[in-house]
């Protein structure tokens, strides 16, 4: 079962997104530098190791991705998850959780060939910054904001308010991207070395696009960090707005 090839085929790695999504840089036993992520499946019953090596040995691919699943109790590698002949409810459940994890990595750390996301999705925590007040008090309804995505001027950006609101609240346009943090005013949520300036285009009523709506349109759980907006979600929102 070539699960990895099925998910990552024809995708282009965006290396700068790896640390934004939990990957850490390490050296393996052979001294090779790679990006490493460890996650758990089935409520901790299995550990998943995901290694991305950008210095690929494959001439047809600029990166290697290695995925291994281990029994958390014994430390043994759990191979049935990758072998089609192993069937059953349990191995199927492990396989489905692994697929969801890999799809999330593909969505957040890779992009399609010769394509760019139609929009971006970022979280805003009302406990840290009152973005509604920020837009209201801005003369041109723009704010500077931390940038951890490959956004460019003209891109669409949706803002998701985290709990207790838990819904999309704004559609914005990226006015300027890749602003050094020392060159922009601190009128938004500006933590990090790169900033972007965003302009409010529309404010949605709280609850119009709740987390359940996002879950039905390509977001597996919740919006934990800045990421590309799935096509399904983008089209659902823009179709309703039209």
Kinemage of the C-alpha trace (Angstrom):
@kinemage 1
@onewidth
@group {chain A} dominant
@subgroup {mainchain}
@vectorlist {calphas} color= white
{ca unk a 1} P 0.000 0.000 0.000
{ca unk a 2} L 1.763 3.150 -1.175
{ca unk a 3} L -0.093 5.504 1.146
{ca unk a 4} L 2.737 8.018 1.126
{ca unk a 5} L 2.990 8.075 -2.668
{ca unk a 6} L -0.774 8.379 -2.978
{ca unk a 7} L -0.929 11.476 -0.757
{ca unk a 8} L 2.294 13.294 -1.665
{ca unk a 9} L 2.467 12.509 -5.391
{ca unk a 10} L 3.067 15.671 -7.448
{ca unk a 11} L 3.191 17.875 -4.350
{ca unk a 12} L 5.932 20.446 -3.837
{ca unk a 13} L 7.443 20.840 -0.390
{ca unk a 14} L 7.303 24.293 1.229
{ca unk a 15} L 10.234 23.902 3.680
{ca unk a 16} L 9.519 27.063 5.681
{ca unk a 17} L 6.114 25.649 6.656
{ca unk a 18} L 7.648 22.598 8.402
{ca unk a 19} L 8.669 24.350 11.662
{ca unk a 20} L 5.314 26.156 11.711
{ca unk a 21} L 3.590 22.772 11.872
{ca unk a 22} L 5.517 20.953 14.571
{ca unk a 23} L 8.588 19.691 12.699
{ca unk a 24} L 11.982 20.060 14.383
{ca unk a 25} L 15.398 19.937 12.721
{ca unk a 26} L 17.577 16.999 13.824
{ca unk a 27} L 20.416 14.819 12.551
{ca unk a 28} L 19.841 11.085 12.204
{ca unk a 29} L 22.351 8.355 13.037
{ca unk a 30} L 23.931 8.758 9.599
{ca unk a 31} L 24.493 12.462 10.199
{ca unk a 32} L 21.806 13.535 7.726
{ca unk a 33} L 19.934 16.724 8.634
{ca unk a 34} L 16.177 16.294 8.417
{ca unk a 35} L 12.871 17.670 9.658
{ca unk a 36} L 11.232 15.360 12.187
{ca unk a 37} L 7.716 15.113 13.592
{ca unk a 38} L 6.348 12.678 16.171
{ca unk a 39} L 2.598 12.194 16.610
{ca unk a 40} L 0.334 9.587 18.195
{ca unk a 41} L -2.523 7.489 16.866
{ca unk a 42} L -5.382 5.603 18.520
{ca unk a 43} L -5.254 7.526 21.809
{ca unk a 44} L -1.536 6.931 22.236
{ca unk a 45} L -1.429 3.250 21.277
{ca unk a 46} L 0.908 4.030 18.366
{ca unk a 47} L 3.707 6.523 17.748
{ca unk a 48} L 4.179 7.953 14.265
{ca unk a 49} L 7.569 9.182 13.083
{ca unk a 50} L 7.591 11.465 10.022
{ca unk a 51} L 10.964 12.496 8.571
{ca unk a 52} L 11.346 14.916 5.654
{ca unk a 53} L 14.790 14.975 4.038
{ca unk a 54} L 15.262 17.860 1.649
{ca unk a 55} L 18.557 16.526 0.254
{ca unk a 56} L 16.821 13.722 -1.630
{ca unk a 57} L 18.602 10.747 -3.177
{ca unk a 58} L 15.827 10.538 -5.789
{ca unk a 59} L 16.587 12.574 -8.889
{ca unk a 60} L 12.866 12.894 -9.652
{ca unk a 61} L 11.973 14.395 -6.269
{ca unk a 62} L 13.599 17.228 -4.299
{ca unk a 63} L 12.699 15.570 -0.994
{ca unk a 64} L 12.271 12.188 0.696
{ca unk a 65} L 9.495 11.562 3.210
{ca unk a 66} L 9.779 8.587 5.552
{ca unk a 67} L 6.830 7.515 7.711
{ca unk a 68} L 7.045 4.796 10.371
{ca unk a 69} L 4.446 3.585 12.877
{ca unk a 70} L 5.455 1.943 16.165
{ca unk a 71} L 3.596 0.163 18.926
{ca unk a 72} L 3.904 2.586 21.852
{ca unk a 73} L 4.166 -0.204 24.433
{ca unk a 74} L 6.639 -2.563 22.749
{ca unk a 75} L 8.440 -0.169 20.426
{ca unk a 76} L 7.997 -2.619 17.535
{ca unk a 77} L 7.252 -1.258 14.080
{ca unk a 78} L 3.597 -1.764 13.127
{ca unk a 79} L 3.798 -2.817 9.474
{ca unk a 80} L 0.196 -3.993 8.855
{ca unk a 81} L -0.911 -0.371 8.430
{ca unk a 82} L 1.053 -0.235 5.143
{ca unk a 83} L 0.112 -3.705 3.799
{ca unk a 84} L -3.146 -4.130 1.863
{ca unk a 85} L -3.534 -7.795 2.765
{ca unk a 86} L -4.036 -6.874 6.413
{ca unk a 87} L -7.715 -6.060 6.821
{ca unk a 88} L -10.057 -5.650 9.762
{ca unk a 89} L -11.702 -2.944 11.809
{ca unk a 90} L -8.696 -2.222 14.015
{ca unk a 91} L -5.983 -1.964 11.379
{ca unk a 92} L -8.469 -0.010 9.264
{ca unk a 93} L -8.961 2.501 12.078
{ca unk a 94} L -5.186 2.920 12.509
{ca unk a 95} L -4.851 3.366 8.743
{ca unk a 96} L -7.576 6.030 8.664
{ca unk a 97} L -5.963 8.028 11.485
{ca unk a 98} L -2.593 7.827 9.766
{ca unk a 99} L -4.136 8.973 6.488
{ca unk a 100} L -5.739 11.975 8.249
{ca unk a 101} L -2.398 12.933 9.789
{ca unk a 102} L -0.557 12.697 6.461
{ca unk a 103} L -3.282 14.660 4.658
{ca unk a 104} L -2.924 17.416 7.253
{ca unk a 105} L 0.846 17.523 6.649
{ca unk a 106} L 0.242 17.627 2.895
{ca unk a 107} L -2.218 20.508 3.263
{ca unk a 108} L -0.033 22.607 5.551
{ca unk a 109} L 3.534 21.909 4.384
{ca unk a 110} L 3.177 21.197 0.655
{ca unk a 111} L 1.539 22.778 -2.371
{ca unk a 112} L 0.425 21.491 -5.757
{ca unk a 113} L 2.677 21.849 -8.779
{ca unk a 114} L 2.295 25.189 -10.553
{ca unk a 115} L -0.509 26.136 -8.187
{ca unk a 116} L -1.022 28.396 -5.224
{ca unk a 117} L -3.767 28.339 -2.658
{ca unk a 118} L -6.711 30.580 -3.510
{ca unk a 119} L -6.821 31.721 0.090
{ca unk a 120} L -5.289 31.445 3.519
{ca unk a 121} L -6.783 30.702 6.907
{ca unk a 122} L -5.372 32.080 10.161
{ca unk a 123} L -6.534 31.889 13.780
{ca unk a 124} L -7.082 34.885 16.048
{ca unk a 125} L -7.353 34.450 19.804
{ca unk a 126} L -9.668 37.064 21.349
{ca unk a 127} L -7.806 36.639 24.652
{ca unk a 128} L -4.607 37.936 23.040
{ca unk a 129} L -5.879 40.672 20.740
{ca unk a 130} L -9.194 42.382 19.991
{ca unk a 131} L -9.115 42.300 16.189
{ca unk a 132} L -12.627 43.755 15.866
{ca unk a 133} L -11.535 46.828 17.793
{ca unk a 134} L -8.322 46.971 15.780
{ca unk a 135} L -10.148 47.098 12.450
{ca unk a 136} L -12.715 49.528 13.847
{ca unk a 137} L -10.049 51.971 14.984
{ca unk a 138} L -7.898 51.679 11.854
{ca unk a 139} L -8.563 54.603 9.427
{ca unk a 140} L -8.159 52.375 6.357
{ca unk a 141} L -9.373 49.120 8.009
{ca unk a 142} L -5.937 47.518 7.706
{ca unk a 143} L -3.788 45.816 10.334
{ca unk a 144} L -0.297 44.384 10.468
{ca unk a 145} L -0.228 40.737 11.468
{ca unk a 146} L 2.281 37.991 12.079
{ca unk a 147} L 3.024 36.099 8.836
{ca unk a 148} L 3.901 32.388 8.878
{ca unk a 149} L 2.563 31.531 5.416
{ca unk a 150} L 3.702 32.198 1.839
{ca unk a 151} L 1.094 34.895 1.334
{ca unk a 152} L 1.406 37.496 -1.391
{ca unk a 153} L -0.270 40.825 -2.023
{ca unk a 154} L -3.748 40.246 -3.416
{ca unk a 155} L -4.309 36.913 -1.682
{ca unk a 156} L -7.561 36.281 0.166
{ca unk a 157} L -7.277 35.589 3.888
{ca unk a 158} L -9.966 34.308 6.254
{ca unk a 159} L -9.720 34.862 10.004
{ca unk a 160} L -11.010 32.218 12.399
{ca unk a 161} L -11.757 33.330 15.946
{ca unk a 162} L -10.833 30.620 18.430
{ca unk a 163} L -12.878 29.657 21.504
{ca unk a 164} L -15.246 30.824 22.817
{ca unk a 165} L -16.347 32.233 19.422
{ca unk a 166} L -15.090 29.291 17.324
{ca unk a 167} L -16.126 30.578 13.893
{ca unk a 168} L -14.855 32.532 10.901
{ca unk a 169} L -15.268 36.243 11.493
{ca unk a 170} L -13.470 38.120 8.691
{ca unk a 171} L -12.539 37.912 5.033
{ca unk a 172} L -9.507 40.043 4.253
{ca unk a 173} L -7.118 40.830 1.423
{ca unk a 174} L -3.357 40.724 1.886
{ca unk a 175} L -2.187 44.242 1.012
{ca unk a 176} L 1.525 43.671 1.623
{ca unk a 177} L 3.520 40.586 2.621
{ca unk a 178} L 6.976 39.703 3.961
{ca unk a 179} L 7.355 42.938 5.912
{ca unk a 180} L 10.330 42.822 8.341
{ca unk a 181} L 8.969 43.164 11.855
{ca unk a 182} L 11.059 46.276 12.501
{ca unk a 183} L 9.521 48.113 9.544
{ca unk a 184} L 5.851 47.958 10.517
{ca unk a 185} L 3.768 49.526 13.222
{ca unk a 186} L 2.482 47.282 15.974
{ca unk a 187} L -1.213 47.859 15.375
{ca unk a 188} L -2.124 44.167 15.109
{ca unk a 189} L -0.936 40.812 16.420
{ca unk a 190} L 2.741 41.141 15.498
{ca unk a 191} L 4.867 38.368 16.940
{ca unk a 192} L 7.583 37.013 14.675
{ca unk a 193} L 10.182 38.192 12.184
{ca unk a 194} L 7.805 38.557 9.207
{ca unk a 195} L 4.592 40.537 9.076
{ca unk a 196} L 1.839 41.125 6.536
{ca unk a 197} L -0.657 43.923 6.189
{ca unk a 198} L -4.260 42.815 5.783
{ca unk a 199} L -7.363 44.809 4.833
{ca unk a 200} L -10.849 43.928 6.040
{ca unk a 201} L -13.244 43.149 3.193
{ca unk a 202} L -16.147 41.579 5.059
{ca unk a 203} L -17.126 40.750 8.624
{ca unk a 204} L -19.227 37.645 9.174
{ca unk a 205} L -21.823 37.296 11.942
{ca unk a 206} L -20.494 35.132 14.738
{ca unk a 207} L -21.686 31.588 14.184
{ca unk a 208} L -22.317 31.902 10.438
{ca unk a 209} L -19.258 29.737 9.693
{ca unk a 210} L -18.718 27.714 12.900
{ca unk a 211} L -16.104 25.032 13.409
{ca unk a 212} L -18.592 22.373 12.262
{ca unk a 213} L -18.868 24.170 8.906
{ca unk a 214} L -15.085 24.130 8.559
{ca unk a 215} L -15.016 20.435 9.502
{ca unk a 216} L -17.508 19.694 6.724
{ca unk a 217} L -15.350 21.519 4.178
{ca unk a 218} L -11.825 20.210 4.592
{ca unk a 219} L -10.611 21.204 8.089
{ca unk a 220} L -10.153 18.003 10.088
{ca unk a 221} L -10.288 19.396 13.615
{ca unk a 222} L -9.685 23.084 14.272
{ca unk a 223} L -7.447 25.882 13.030
{ca unk a 224} L -4.285 25.632 15.123
{ca unk a 225} L -1.980 27.743 12.979
{ca unk a 226} L -1.746 29.734 9.778
{ca unk a 227} L -2.384 27.508 6.770
{ca unk a 228} L -3.778 27.313 3.259
{ca unk a 229} L -7.550 27.319 2.932
{ca unk a 230} L -8.937 24.101 1.362
{ca unk a 231} L -10.567 24.638 -2.022
{ca unk a 232} L -13.807 23.131 -0.726
{ca unk a 233} L -14.020 25.651 2.107
{ca unk a 234} L -13.018 28.586 -0.088
{ca unk a 235} L -15.645 27.780 -2.706
{ca unk a 236} L -18.354 27.186 -0.083
{ca unk a 237} L -17.762 30.589 1.521
{ca unk a 238} L -17.326 32.569 -1.664
{ca unk a 239} L -20.341 30.873 -3.240
{ca unk a 240} L -22.517 31.952 -0.323
{ca unk a 241} L -21.049 35.479 -0.413
{ca unk a 242} L -21.946 35.795 -4.096
